[in-house]
């Protein structure tokens, strides 16, 4: 699975589907959830832009995204964005690629 890096909110514009994974490399739960997510990824969803945010190094950006999409900041957390609208978000052990698939149509 290829993760894009995000440096600014502008990186999210004009994408049909964007998935943001907020990840803390210091948290064992975050590492486990990320690994499980990556292991269940299906390449047929290659039209989705996948961004991973390190919530420690990119705290300001992570907070800005939470505010912009009106989603409480958590880690690990995923947000699925379609044309600037958050369609789906989940956190911690509730993050499953299988659930996400139903939104990718």
N, C-alpha and C positions, 0 to 999 in steps of 0.2 A: 504494500500500500504506500502510495506516495503522498506525503503531506506537503502542502505549500506553506510558506511562511507568510505571516501577515505583519506588516509594519504600521499600517494605518487603516482607518475605517474605509478610506477610499478603495482599498484593495477588494472590498466586498461588493462594490457597486457593479451593476450590469452583469451579474451572474444569475443564470436561471435558478440553479440550486447551489447553495453554499452550506457546508457543514463546518461548524466551529467546535473544536474539541478543546476545552479548557483543562489543562493538565498541570499538576504539581509534581515535579520530579522528586520531591522530598517525601511524598506520601505513598505508602505501599498500596493503599486502596486505589489510588489514581493509576499507579503502574499496572496493577492487575486488571483494572477495567479497560485501560488502553490496550493492553495485550489481548484481552478477550475480544474487544471491538475489532482490532486489526485481524485477528484470526478468523473472524466471521465475515469479514469484508468480501463482497462479490464484485469482481472486475466489471461486470455488466453495467455497473453504476459509474462508469468512467466519465460521464457528463457532469458529475457533481464535483465541485471544487472543495477539496478537503483542506482545512486550515487547522493547525495545532498551535495553541497559545500556551506558553509557559507562564503561568499565573504569578510566578515569583519574579521573573525577569521582565515581564510585560504587564505588571499590575495595573498601570494607568489605562492601557488599551483594554484590558479585560474588564475593568470597571466601566469604561466608556461604552463597551458593547452591552454590558448588562443594563445600563441606563437607557441606551438607544432602543433596545428591544424590550424594555420593561420586564426584565427577568432578574430575579435575585441572584447575585453572584454565588456560585458554589464551585467546588472542584473535587473530583472531576465533574464535568458538565458538558453536554452537547447542546447545540442550538442548530436547528435546520432553518435556513433562511431562503425564501424564494422571493426574488425581486423586492428586497428590503422589508419583507414581512416575516416574522418568526412564526413558522408553522408548527414547530414542535421543539420542546426542550425537555431535558431530563438530566438527572444527576445521580451520582454515586452508583450503587449496585443496580439501579433501575435502567442503566444504559445498556441497550442491546441492539445490535445491528438488525436483528430480525424484526423488531418493532419499527425501527426507522424505515425499513423497506416499504411499508404501506404508504408512506408519505412521498415516496420518490416516483411519482407517476406523472 
